[in-house]
Amino acid sequence: MNPGLFKGVSSPDDQRLQRIQDDAKQAFDKLADADDVLRVPVHTMVVSGAVPPGKSVVVFRGAAGQTLVLPAANAQGTNVSAVLVVVNVSANAVSVISSGADTVNGGTSISLAAGTAMVLTSDGQGANVG
């Protein structure tokens, strides 16, 4: 894995954020151990729309007022977990909303501030957890 790939950021809940960052780093380290190069297709979005199922990294580059709709938690199969990294490189916040009865961090939506990223995991049953 390339040194410096992950950079710590601060949050009002630093312990939770640190745990998420540590978990993501550990997951990527394990993937990198299995392959010399981590190959993850990046999907770029500039307007509101549905994130295609099976994507691992989504980069948002759009204007204000946009919404990204997550795929259903079980889109890859019941009890098949998934990890999605959403990176907001725009100058605007973007809303990330769940599909159907799924949840995002216990609710139906979460706002991703400009210049930040989040790691979402799916349990493959009905929840997307931020």
SULRA-V999112 format. One record per backbone hydrogen bond with DSSP energy under -0.5 kcal/mol. CO is the residue of the C=O (numbers start at 1). NH is the residue of the N-H. If there is no record, write none. Layout:
BEGIN
co:CO nh:NH
co:CO nh:NH
END
This chain:
BEGIN
co:2 nh:5
co:11 nh:14
co:13 nh:17
co:14 nh:18
co:15 nh:19
co:16 nh:20
co:17 nh:21
co:18 nh:22
co:19 nh:23
co:20 nh:24
co:21 nh:25
co:22 nh:26
co:23 nh:27
co:24 nh:28
co:25 nh:29
co:26 nh:30
co:27 nh:31
co:28 nh:32
co:29 nh:33
co:30 nh:34
co:31 nh:35
co:32 nh:35
co:37 nh:39
co:38 nh:40
co:41 nh:56
co:41 nh:57
co:42 nh:44
co:43 nh:59
co:45 nh:61
co:46 nh:63
co:49 nh:69
co:50 nh:52
co:52 nh:55
co:56 nh:85
co:57 nh:43
co:58 nh:60
co:58 nh:87
co:59 nh:45
co:60 nh:89
co:60 nh:90
co:63 nh:66
co:66 nh:95
co:67 nh:49
co:67 nh:69
co:68 nh:70
co:68 nh:97
co:69 nh:51
co:72 nh:75
co:74 nh:77
co:77 nh:80
co:79 nh:81
co:82 nh:122
co:84 nh:86
co:84 nh:120
co:85 nh:58
co:85 nh:87
co:86 nh:118
co:87 nh:60
co:87 nh:89
co:88 nh:115
co:90 nh:115
co:94 nh:112
co:95 nh:68
co:95 nh:97
co:96 nh:110
co:97 nh:70
co:99 nh:102
co:103 nh:128
co:104 nh:107
co:107 nh:104
co:108 nh:98
co:110 nh:96
co:111 nh:113
co:112 nh:94
co:113 nh:116
co:116 nh:88
co:118 nh:86
co:118 nh:120
co:120 nh:84
co:121 nh:129
co:122 nh:82
co:124 nh:79
co:127 nh:123
co:127 nh:129
co:128 nh:105
co:128 nh:130
co:129 nh:121
END
